[in-house]
Structures are given as C-alpha cells and as structure tokens.
Amino acid sequence: MPDGETATPSRRAMLGLAACAARSAAFGYAPIARAEPAAGGLGALAAAKGLMFGASFAVQELDKPTGALYAEIYRRDAAIITTEIELKLHELRRRPGPIDFSGSDRFFDFATANGLLARGHTLIWHDYLPAWIKALPPKEAGALLEDHVAQVMRRYRGRAHSYDVVNEPIAPWDRLPDNLRAGPFLSALGEHYITRSFELARAADPGARLVLNEAQMEAETPRGLEFRASFLALLKRLKARGTPIDAIGFQSHLAAGTAYDFRRFADYIAGIADLGYDIYLTELDVDDHLLSGDIARRDDHVARLYRAYLGAVLKVPAVKLLTLWQLADSASWLQHLTGPTRRRPARPLLYDAEFVRKPAWHAVAEALLDMPAR
Ligand code: G3I
C-alpha cells in the first residue's frame, strides 16, 4: 500500500464508490456498497484472499496513443500479466532460423519494471503457426518441439510464474481418436507430444508452474459437456503417465446468450482439482455480441455474467489464479471478429474505450470481496 494510504477506505474512495454505484445503479446494477479498494485495485483485493489476479497484456498496445492509459490500468489492477501473442510460435519463429525474442523480451521487461508476475502463453499450440511450421514433416515438427520448449523456457528461466505449456488439445470436430486436436505436433508424436512438452518444460525451468490450458468447457451445452468428458479422460491418461502438470487452465471465454450452469461447472473443476491440480481461470471475458439494447443494458448484463460465474467458481478452493483476456474493451480480440451480429464495438471487459471502469469492474471487485480466502 503506498505510503500515506490508510487501511480504511479514504473519503475519496468512498465518494468514488458512491459515484460508481450511482452510475452502475443507473444501469440497474447496484454493486454491494463496500469499500472500494483505496489503493491496490483488483490485484490487491484478490491477493487478500490468496488469489493471483491479472490479465493478458499485449506490448503493441503500448505503442498506441492510449499506451500510457493502457499501462496504468495494469499497474492499478493486475498482479500478473500473460503474453497474449508475444510468446506464440508465429511471433517467435515467423521464419526458419533463430528465434526472434524481441516481443517477448519487451513483455518480460515490462513485467519486471512494473513489479508484475508473468505468465507465458503458450509454448505448444496448433493455431497461429507460421506456414513453414505447418509444412514441416512429422520428424522435423517433433524436433522443433524439443528445441522450442527448451530454448524459450531457458531464456526466461526464473522470470515466469507459469506457462501454458500446451494449449487446446481437444477438438471434437477433428474427429480423431479421443477427440484430440489435429496439428503438426500430434502428427509427429501422437498424444505423447503433450507429455513430452511438459517433461521438457520441467527440465528447462523447474521453478515455473506448468499449465495445460483448454477452452469451451464452461458451457452447459452438448459441446461443452463433450469437451469436459474428453478433457477429463485425457487428463487421467496424462496423469497415469506421470506428466508433470501443476495446474489446469480453464480459459473461461463466456458469451451472453449461451446456456450455463455455473454450479455444475464448479463441481467439474473441483473434480479436476481432486486429481491433484491447481485450477487457473486463464482468459476470462464476456462476449456481448448477441445482446440487444443500449450500452447501459449490455454492460449490466455483462456485469451480471461476471458476477454469477465468479460467484460459483471462486468457491472452489483450488482456484488459485484468475486472469482476464485483456482489461480494456479496445484491446479485446473480440473487436476483430466479424459477422452480421458483430457490427458494434465489443464491450466484453472491465474498462471502456476511454479506460473508465464499467459495471463489470465492480462485479469482479464484489466477487473478490465475497470469495472465501484460499
Ligand atoms: O500484429 C499483427 C499486425 O501487424 C497486423 O497488421 C494485423 C492484421 O493482420 O495482425 C496482427 O497480428 C494479429 C495478432 O492477434 C495481434 O493483434 C493476428 O493477425 C491475430 O491472429 C492475433 O490474434 C490472436 C489470436 O489468439 C491468435 O494468436 C488474438 O489477439 C488473441 O487474443 C487470441 O488469443 C487466443 C488464445 O491464445 C487462446 N484462447 C483463445 C484466445 C482468443 O482467440
């Protein structure tokens, strides 16, 4: 807490909360009138309960005219940041030859300079691959995997809190055995590519927490339930082989209009935790593209979805990390999706285009205030 800040909320903070509450109430969303964190923001609220809080971070946002505002909300609200694109194969290895670490170095340097922990996303993924890697014969793809995991993690040894070592291993639409996702690394090593990646990661940086990260399991839909079943079966096979996984990442990309039963989902993640894993919620955002009505109504609905989801999953003691997929609407990946229902700017996150807190920020703050301590 900065010098001079009192432990009890300052009059300014309370007035700030009252103003926010009034504004939020105008949306029909009346946050619990509690002490807005006088100093540390959402990261401090989370830390008080033993939870790591942050968001993905894109260094290229720093180069925009709003770069200073962008950096400021992370300093205020985040305790940890995740590489959104800087550590992906397409960014590191656009062409054969030496790895281009310029973007990832800039990310880790920002984290260090601002006292933030760093998450590396993601070492091995089927997507966002340069064409030359997609074209590799299986044997060479296997050799690349061996070299890549070791090189990247050795470079940042001791500087990363955790890595999404493998991302999104399940894809029912690929119609492969066990619903595994197609890709050059599966073609090279079969399912063993996952265990091998984690073994290399453990050897390269024993101090980093190693995460298997997956999407699409939050929904109470046939697809969501299929993902949960396939992922649990995969995890049991990986565990039986002694794969060194420390935590399971649930991406948590929610969408207004999707069917959810967050209590049942919380039971599922508690069951995963019972296998001996920490739970990380790694890419939380709320897609509002199917919502109708004005901004106030959409923001209110988004806030309620954040509140409902976090109210359920933060009850699970094994949930140790919560990171959103950006903090500000303008930086969301959802701005780049197109389609007949996506003609308006997306409003999935906690700060609007002017970097002003939205009702969703207050919903997350309330969920953190209400959650049981780890
Ligand atoms: O940086 C280039 C820019 O120079 C160029 O002008 C522009 C237009 O071609 O592209 C820019 O690169 C884009 C990059 O994001 C940075 O904005 C890539 O085309 C685009 O494909 C890339 O999308 C990212 C996507 O992963 C693929 O890496 C999204 O930002 C990122 O949010 C998204 O994140 C994924 C997670 O890794 C896994 N879970 C799902 C999540 C959302 O799809």
Residues whose N, C-alpha, C, O or C-beta is under 5 A from the ligand:
A	BS01	G3I	E84 I85 Y128 W333
